[in-house]
Amino acid sequence: MTDFASLLIPDKGQPAVTLQLVDKAGFDGWLSGQSQRVKTAVAAQSFAGKANEIAVLPGDAADEWFAAVGVADAAALTPWCLARAAERLPAGFYRLDGQDAGPAALGWLLGQYRFDRYRKADDPVGVRVLLSGEPARIADQARIAGAVALVRDLVNTPTEDMGPRNLQDAAAAIAKAGGATLTVTEGADLARDYPMIHAVGRAAEKRNAPRLIELVWGNPDHPRIAIVGKGVCFDSGGLDIKPASGMRLMKKDMGGGAHALALAQLVIAARLPVRLHLLVPAVENAIAGNAFRPGDILASRKGLSVEIGNTDAEGRLILGDSLARAVEDAPELIVDFATLTGAARVALGPDLPAMFANDESLAADLLSCGVAEDDPLWRMPLWAPYADMLKSDVADIGNAAEGGYAGAITAALFLGKFVPETIAWAHFDTFAWRPSAKPGRPKGGDALGLRAAWAMLRQRYS
């Protein structure tokens, strides 16, 4: 993984190329103060101060140069406004002219993220280091970039190298680095104690056997929180098999687990004063003679019986058992992440995670943190009347509503059956994938909702 801490370092007056931030509103005034040589170079590069434009410009001496970087608003930097510069400028050291990067440091760091596990790096020539006048913020900014990169790496890795055991290894690395305790439940113990997790994953080959990964960290006297993430390492749809087009990206169906691991990593690295309980049910929803079937009735850890209407609605099953386990230790807050429904993507598109919450204060905090961090969320309703769509004639509840209406809402209502109203709970139905590239955000796996959730936790518990 990229060493983000080496890309953002304290400004101690080192030699560095100056970056001048220019927006469209201030372009004419900025240009009027430049030399004729600079004006000529600006015209030659068609630089007009538009966001993400870059111009390399001559300095006073023959071997000097500086760069003008177009941003939307030079007085109000956003997390991604320097990302294009970090992607395109030559390797070397840089400093902003007369201002600090603030939130834009994130884009500077993540603009240099590369997923090159399976091919040579696109940019082997070096790195771009930004000098910061805010040394106290560097560690936190590097941690956040590292957490986003962790999500991207885990989601981008194909299932052959990112099965349930590999997710366990990722959790073990976080536990080892932070002094946390890791517990893994599998085999007969899983079948007995977490019957829905076992049923979903039992058709996979032995090396991808289902398991519940749990990590516990922090002072037991501190407020207890639980983070849960869906870890379906590949989703064929089960016996209700997906078409080829729907299966192509299903390596990313563990994206909720990736978000949960990254958020836990942030909590531990920042030494947040909480008692953390991380739960990632890790399975492959495969097809074999022992796969669970439409019409089966599964037991659950909570004791509810669940009729299977569709084996492709498996994520809510493994989350149900995991949420039931989290509730047993009476946390004051539960946050879960899941790439749960196509309905959420139809409603909100790829960039905007659907957020459900049973607590008004928690919902408000998450929405405001999403805006502040430029990691937006959209609240969707836990519309109780739609619970009727999950009724079963032969079991306590069905896992899938018929008719295709309100798919994201009914999925969230299913999960809500496993969380009492006395515990504040938020559910993120996130895509964990970026179908087209933006500055600092390449096509592929991505963290959507992670920074909003982390800001909320810091706001509540720092």
C-alpha positions as CSV (number, residue, x, y, z in Angstrom):
1,M,0.0,0.0,0.0
2,T,1.1,3.6,-0.7
3,D,3.0,5.2,2.2
4,F,0.7,8.2,2.4
5,A,2.7,9.7,5.4
6,S,5.6,10.2,3.1
7,L,3.5,12.3,0.6
8,L,2.5,14.9,3.1
9,I,5.3,16.2,5.4
10,P,5.9,19.3,7.6
11,D,7.0,22.4,5.8
12,K,10.4,23.3,7.2
13,G,11.4,25.6,4.4
14,Q,12.7,22.9,2.1
15,P,13.2,23.7,-1.6
16,A,9.9,23.1,-3.4
17,V,7.9,24.1,-6.4
18,T,5.2,26.7,-5.7
19,L,1.5,25.9,-6.5
20,Q,-0.7,28.9,-7.1
21,L,-4.4,28.1,-6.8
22,V,-6.6,30.0,-9.3
23,D,-10.3,30.0,-9.8
24,K,-12.4,31.4,-12.7
25,A,-13.6,34.3,-10.7
26,G,-10.1,35.4,-9.8
27,F,-8.4,34.4,-13.1
28,D,-8.2,37.8,-14.7
29,G,-6.8,39.5,-11.6
30,W,-4.2,36.8,-11.2
31,L,-3.2,36.9,-14.8
32,S,-2.8,40.7,-14.7
33,G,-0.1,40.4,-12.1
34,Q,2.0,37.9,-14.1
35,S,5.0,38.7,-16.4
36,Q,4.6,38.6,-20.1
37,R,6.5,35.3,-20.2
38,V,4.0,33.7,-17.8
39,K,1.1,35.2,-19.8
40,T,2.4,33.7,-23.0
41,A,2.8,30.3,-21.3
42,V,-0.7,30.5,-19.9
43,A,-2.1,31.2,-23.3
44,A,-0.1,28.4,-24.9
45,Q,-1.6,25.9,-22.4
46,S,-5.1,27.3,-22.6
47,F,-5.2,27.7,-18.9
48,A,-8.3,29.7,-17.7
49,G,-8.5,28.8,-14.0
50,K,-11.2,26.1,-14.5
51,A,-11.3,23.3,-11.9
52,N,-8.7,20.6,-12.5
53,E,-6.7,22.6,-15.1
54,I,-3.0,22.7,-14.6
55,A,-0.3,25.0,-16.2
56,V,3.4,24.6,-15.7
57,L,4.8,28.2,-15.9
58,P,8.3,29.7,-16.0
59,G,9.9,31.3,-12.9
60,D,12.3,34.2,-12.7
61,A,15.5,32.2,-13.1
62,A,16.2,29.9,-16.1
63,D,15.9,26.7,-14.0
64,E,12.8,27.8,-11.9
65,W,9.2,27.1,-12.6
66,F,5.9,27.1,-10.7
67,A,2.4,25.7,-11.4
68,A,-1.0,27.2,-11.6
69,V,-3.8,24.9,-10.5
70,G,-7.4,25.5,-11.3
71,V,-9.9,25.0,-8.5
72,A,-13.6,25.7,-8.1
73,D,-13.0,28.2,-5.3
74,A,-9.5,29.2,-4.2
75,A,-10.8,30.4,-0.8
76,A,-12.8,27.3,0.0
77,L,-10.8,24.2,-0.8
78,T,-12.5,20.8,-1.2
79,P,-11.1,17.3,-0.6
80,W,-10.6,16.7,-4.3
81,C,-9.4,20.0,-5.7
82,L,-5.7,19.1,-5.7
83,A,-6.2,15.5,-6.8
84,R,-5.6,16.2,-10.5
85,A,-2.4,18.1,-9.7
86,A,-1.2,15.1,-7.7
87,E,-1.9,12.8,-10.6
88,R,-0.3,15.0,-13.4
89,L,2.6,17.1,-12.0
90,P,6.2,15.8,-12.2
91,A,7.6,14.0,-9.2
92,G,9.1,16.3,-6.6
93,F,8.3,18.6,-3.6
94,Y,5.5,21.2,-3.7
95,R,4.0,23.9,-1.4
96,L,0.9,26.0,-1.8
97,D,1.5,29.7,-2.2
98,G,0.3,31.5,0.9
99,Q,-2.2,28.9,2.2
100,D,-2.5,25.5,3.7
101,A,-4.1,22.5,1.9
102,G,-6.6,21.8,4.7
103,P,-9.1,19.2,3.4
104,A,-7.5,19.2,-0.1
105,A,-4.6,17.2,1.4
106,L,-6.8,14.1,1.0
107,G,-7.1,14.4,-2.7
108,W,-3.4,15.1,-3.0
109,L,-2.7,11.8,-1.2
110,L,-5.4,9.7,-3.0
111,G,-4.5,11.2,-6.4
112,Q,-1.4,9.0,-6.1
113,Y,-3.2,5.8,-5.2
114,R,-2.6,3.0,-7.6
115,F,-3.8,-0.6,-7.7
116,D,-0.9,-2.3,-9.3
117,R,-0.9,-5.8,-7.7
118,Y,-1.5,-7.5,-11.1
119,R,0.4,-5.2,-13.5
120,K,3.2,-2.7,-13.6
121,A,2.6,0.7,-12.0
122,D,1.2,3.4,-14.3
123,D,3.5,5.9,-12.7
124,P,6.8,4.4,-11.8
125,V,8.9,7.6,-12.0
126,G,8.3,8.9,-8.4
127,V,6.0,10.6,-6.0
128,R,4.8,14.1,-5.4
129,V,5.3,15.4,-1.9
130,L,3.3,18.3,-0.5
131,L,4.7,20.4,2.3
132,S,2.2,21.2,5.0
133,G,2.0,24.1,7.3
134,E,-0.4,22.1,9.5
135,P,1.9,19.3,10.9
136,A,-0.7,18.4,13.6
137,R,-3.1,17.3,10.9
138,I,-0.8,15.2,8.9
139,A,-1.1,11.9,10.8
140,D,-4.9,12.0,10.7
141,Q,-5.0,12.9,7.0
142,A,-2.7,10.0,6.2
143,R,-4.8,7.6,8.3
144,I,-7.9,8.6,6.4
145,A,-6.2,8.2,3.0
146,G,-4.9,4.8,4.2
147,A,-8.4,3.7,5.2
148,V,-9.8,4.7,1.8
149,A,-7.0,2.9,0.1
150,L,-7.6,-0.2,2.2
151,V,-11.2,-0.3,0.9
152,R,-10.1,0.1,-2.7
153,D,-7.4,-2.6,-2.4
154,L,-9.8,-5.1,-0.8
155,V,-12.6,-4.5,-3.3
156,N,-10.3,-4.4,-6.3
157,T,-8.8,-7.8,-5.5
158,P,-10.5,-10.6,-7.3
159,T,-12.1,-13.4,-5.2
160,E,-9.4,-15.9,-6.1
161,D,-7.2,-13.8,-3.8
162,M,-9.9,-12.2,-1.6
163,G,-12.0,-15.0,-0.3
164,P,-13.3,-15.4,3.3
165,R,-9.8,-16.5,4.5
166,N,-8.2,-13.5,3.0
167,L,-10.7,-11.2,4.7
168,Q,-9.8,-12.9,7.9
169,D,-6.1,-12.2,7.2
170,A,-6.9,-8.5,6.6
171,A,-8.7,-8.4,10.0
172,A,-5.8,-10.2,11.6
173,A,-3.4,-7.6,10.3
174,I,-5.5,-4.8,11.8
175,A,-5.8,-6.6,15.1
176,K,-2.0,-7.3,15.3
177,A,-1.1,-3.6,14.5
178,G,-3.5,-2.3,17.0
179,G,-3.3,-4.8,19.8
180,A,-6.9,-6.0,19.3
181,T,-8.3,-9.5,19.9
182,L,-9.4,-11.5,16.9
183,T,-11.9,-14.4,17.1
184,V,-13.1,-16.5,14.1
185,T,-16.1,-18.8,14.3
186,E,-16.4,-21.5,11.6
187,G,-17.3,-25.1,10.9
188,A,-19.7,-26.9,13.3
189,D,-19.6,-23.9,15.7
190,L,-20.8,-21.6,13.0
191,A,-23.6,-24.0,11.9
192,R,-24.8,-24.2,15.5
193,D,-24.5,-20.5,16.6
194,Y,-24.9,-18.6,13.3
195,P,-27.1,-20.8,11.1
196,M,-27.8,-18.2,8.5
197,I,-24.2,-17.3,7.9
198,H,-23.4,-21.0,7.6
199,A,-26.3,-21.7,5.2
200,V,-25.3,-19.0,2.8
201,G,-21.7,-20.0,2.6
202,R,-21.8,-23.8,3.0
203,A,-21.8,-24.6,-0.8
204,A,-18.3,-23.0,-1.2
205,E,-15.2,-25.1,-1.4
206,K,-13.3,-25.7,1.8
207,R,-10.7,-22.9,1.4
208,N,-13.6,-20.5,1.1
209,A,-15.6,-21.9,4.0
210,P,-18.0,-19.4,5.7
211,R,-16.9,-17.8,9.0
212,L,-17.7,-14.9,11.3
213,I,-14.7,-12.7,11.9
214,E,-14.8,-10.7,15.2
215,L,-12.4,-8.1,16.5
216,V,-12.6,-6.5,19.9
217,W,-10.5,-3.5,21.0
218,G,-10.4,-0.8,23.6
219,N,-11.1,-0.2,27.3
220,P,-14.1,-2.1,28.5
221,D,-15.1,0.9,30.5
222,H,-15.5,3.1,27.4
223,P,-18.7,3.4,25.4
224,R,-19.3,0.2,23.4
225,I,-19.9,0.5,19.7
226,A,-20.3,-2.2,17.0
227,I,-19.3,-2.0,13.3
228,V,-20.7,-4.7,11.0
229,G,-19.8,-5.3,7.4
230,K,-21.2,-7.7,4.8
231,G,-18.4,-9.9,3.5
232,V,-19.8,-11.8,0.6
233,C,-16.6,-12.4,-1.2
234,F,-18.4,-13.5,-4.4
235,D,-22.1,-13.7,-5.1
236,S,-23.2,-16.0,-7.8
237,G,-26.8,-15.4,-6.7
238,G,-26.9,-19.0,-5.4
239,L,-29.5,-21.2,-7.0
240,D,-31.4,-18.1,-8.0
241,I,-28.3,-17.5,-10.2
242,K,-27.4,-14.1,-11.5
243,P,-27.0,-13.5,-15.3
244,A,-23.4,-13.1,-16.4
245,S,-23.8,-9.3,-16.6
246,G,-24.9,-9.2,-13.0
247,M,-22.1,-11.4,-11.8
248,R,-19.2,-9.5,-13.5
249,L,-18.5,-7.2,-10.5
250,M,-19.5,-9.5,-7.7
251,K,-16.0,-9.6,-6.4
252,K,-17.0,-6.3,-4.8
253,D,-19.9,-7.8,-2.8
254,M,-17.6,-7.8,0.2
255,G,-17.4,-4.0,0.0
256,G,-19.4,-3.6,3.2
257,G,-16.8,-5.8,5.0
258,A,-14.0,-3.7,3.5
259,H,-15.7,-0.5,4.8
260,A,-16.1,-2.0,8.3
261,L,-12.5,-3.1,8.4
262,A,-11.3,0.3,7.3
263,L,-13.5,2.1,9.9
264,A,-12.2,-0.2,12.6
265,Q,-8.6,0.5,11.5
266,L,-9.3,4.3,11.9
267,V,-10.8,3.8,15.3
268,I,-7.9,1.8,16.5
269,A,-5.2,3.9,14.9
270,A,-6.7,7.1,16.4
271,R,-7.1,5.5,19.8
272,L,-10.7,6.6,19.9
273,P,-12.0,6.1,23.5
274,V,-14.5,3.4,22.7
275,R,-14.9,-0.3,23.2
276,L,-15.0,-1.5,19.6
277,H,-16.7,-4.7,18.4
278,L,-16.1,-5.4,14.7
279,L,-18.1,-8.2,13.0
280,V,-17.6,-9.3,9.4
281,P,-19.5,-12.4,8.3
282,A,-17.4,-13.7,5.4
283,V,-18.9,-16.2,2.8
284,E,-19.0,-17.1,-0.8
285,N,-22.6,-17.5,-2.1
286,A,-21.7,-20.4,-4.3
287,I,-23.7,-23.1,-6.2
288,A,-23.3,-26.8,-5.3
289,G,-25.5,-29.8,-4.3
290,N,-25.6,-28.5,-0.7
291,A,-26.5,-24.9,-1.5
292,F,-29.5,-23.4,0.4
293,R,-32.6,-23.3,-1.7
294,P,-35.6,-21.1,-2.4
295,G,-38.3,-22.2,-0.1
296,D,-35.9,-23.4,2.7
297,I,-36.7,-22.1,6.2
298,L,-33.6,-21.1,8.1
299,A,-33.1,-20.7,11.8
300,S,-31.3,-17.6,12.9
301,R,-29.2,-16.7,15.9
302,K,-32.0,-14.4,17.2
303,G,-34.5,-17.3,17.0
304,L,-36.5,-16.0,14.1
305,S,-37.3,-18.4,11.4
306,V,-36.6,-17.1,7.9
307,E,-38.2,-18.4,4.7
308,I,-36.0,-18.0,1.7
309,G,-37.8,-16.4,-1.2
310,N,-34.6,-15.7,-3.2
311,T,-31.1,-17.0,-2.6
312,D,-29.7,-13.8,-4.1
313,A,-31.0,-11.9,-1.1
314,E,-28.2,-13.5,1.0
315,G,-26.4,-10.4,2.4
316,R,-29.2,-9.6,4.8
317,L,-29.1,-13.2,6.1
318,I,-25.5,-13.1,7.1
319,L,-25.9,-9.6,8.5
320,G,-29.0,-10.6,10.5
321,D,-27.0,-13.2,12.5
322,S,-24.1,-10.7,12.9
323,L,-26.4,-8.0,14.1
324,A,-28.0,-10.4,16.6
325,R,-24.5,-11.1,18.0
326,A,-23.6,-7.4,18.2
327,V,-26.8,-6.7,20.1
328,E,-26.0,-9.2,22.8
329,D,-23.2,-7.0,24.2
330,A,-25.6,-4.0,24.4
331,P,-23.6,-1.4,22.4
332,E,-24.9,2.1,22.4
333,L,-24.3,2.4,18.7
334,I,-24.3,0.0,15.7
335,V,-23.2,1.0,12.2
336,D,-23.3,-1.6,9.4
337,F,-22.1,-1.4,5.8
338,A,-23.3,-3.5,2.9
339,T,-23.4,-3.6,-0.8
340,L,-26.9,-4.8,-0.2
341,T,-29.4,-3.9,-3.0
342,G,-29.5,-2.9,-6.6
343,A,-32.6,-1.0,-5.7
344,A,-30.5,1.6,-3.8
345,R,-28.4,2.1,-6.9
346,V,-31.5,2.5,-9.1
347,A,-32.8,5.1,-6.7
348,L,-29.6,7.0,-5.9
349,G,-26.9,6.0,-8.5
350,P,-23.4,4.8,-7.8
351,D,-22.0,7.8,-5.8
352,L,-24.7,8.3,-3.1
353,P,-25.0,5.6,-0.4
354,A,-28.5,5.0,1.0
355,M,-28.5,5.6,4.7
356,F,-31.1,4.2,7.1
357,A,-31.3,5.0,10.8
358,N,-33.6,4.3,13.7
359,D,-32.4,7.3,15.6
360,E,-32.9,10.9,14.6
361,S,-29.8,12.3,16.3
362,L,-27.6,9.7,14.7
363,A,-29.2,10.3,11.2
364,A,-28.7,14.1,11.6
365,D,-25.1,13.7,12.7
366,L,-24.3,11.4,9.8
367,L,-25.9,13.6,7.2
368,S,-24.1,16.7,8.5
369,C,-20.8,14.9,8.6
370,G,-21.3,13.7,5.1
371,V,-21.7,17.3,3.9
372,A,-18.7,18.5,5.9
373,E,-16.4,15.7,4.6
374,D,-17.7,15.9,1.0
375,D,-18.8,12.2,1.5
376,P,-22.5,12.7,1.0
377,L,-25.3,10.3,2.1
378,W,-29.0,10.2,1.4
379,R,-31.3,9.2,4.1
380,M,-34.0,6.6,3.1
381,P,-37.0,5.7,5.3
382,L,-37.5,2.7,7.5
383,W,-41.1,2.8,6.3
384,A,-42.8,0.4,8.7
385,P,-45.9,-0.4,6.6
386,Y,-43.6,-2.0,4.0
387,A,-42.7,-4.7,6.5
388,D,-45.9,-6.5,5.3
389,M,-44.0,-7.3,2.1
390,L,-41.7,-9.6,4.1
391,K,-44.5,-11.7,5.7
392,S,-44.3,-15.4,5.3
393,D,-47.1,-18.0,5.5
394,V,-44.8,-20.6,7.1
395,A,-42.0,-18.7,8.9
396,D,-41.6,-15.6,11.1
397,I,-40.3,-13.5,8.2
398,G,-39.3,-13.9,4.5
399,N,-36.0,-12.7,3.2
400,A,-37.2,-11.1,0.0
401,A,-40.3,-9.1,-0.9
402,E,-42.3,-10.1,-4.0
403,G,-43.0,-7.6,-6.7
404,G,-39.8,-5.6,-6.7
405,Y,-41.1,-2.6,-4.9
406,A,-39.0,-0.7,-2.3
407,G,-36.1,-3.2,-2.4
408,A,-33.6,-1.1,-0.4
409,I,-36.3,-0.3,2.2
410,T,-37.5,-3.8,2.7
411,A,-33.9,-5.0,3.0
412,A,-33.3,-2.5,5.7
413,L,-36.5,-3.4,7.5
414,F,-35.3,-7.1,7.5
415,L,-32.1,-6.0,9.2
416,G,-34.1,-3.9,11.6
417,K,-35.7,-7.1,12.9
418,F,-32.4,-8.0,14.5
419,V,-31.7,-4.6,16.2
420,P,-33.9,-3.4,19.1
421,E,-35.1,0.2,19.0
422,T,-33.2,0.9,22.2
423,I,-29.9,0.8,20.3
424,A,-29.0,3.6,17.9
425,W,-28.4,1.9,14.5
426,A,-27.4,3.1,11.1
427,H,-27.3,1.0,7.9
428,F,-25.3,2.0,4.8
429,D,-26.4,0.5,1.5
430,T,-23.3,1.5,-0.4
431,F,-22.1,0.6,-3.9
432,A,-18.3,0.4,-3.0
433,W,-17.5,0.9,-6.6
434,R,-16.8,3.8,-9.0
435,P,-17.9,3.0,-12.6
436,S,-16.0,6.0,-14.1
437,A,-12.9,7.8,-13.0
438,K,-12.8,11.3,-11.3
439,P,-9.7,13.1,-10.0
440,G,-8.3,11.2,-7.1
441,R,-11.0,8.5,-7.5
442,P,-10.1,5.9,-10.2
443,K,-12.5,3.5,-11.7
444,G,-12.9,0.5,-9.4
445,G,-13.4,-0.1,-5.7
446,D,-14.0,3.0,-3.5
447,A,-15.0,4.0,-0.1
448,L,-18.5,5.7,-0.1
449,G,-19.8,6.7,3.3
450,L,-16.6,5.7,5.2
451,R,-15.4,9.3,5.9
452,A,-18.9,10.4,6.9
453,A,-19.1,7.6,9.4
454,W,-15.6,8.3,10.8
455,A,-16.3,12.0,11.2
456,M,-19.5,11.1,13.1
457,L,-17.6,8.8,15.5
458,R,-14.9,11.4,16.1
459,Q,-17.6,14.0,16.7
460,R,-19.3,11.8,19.3
461,Y,-16.4,10.2,21.0
462,S,-13.2,12.3,20.7
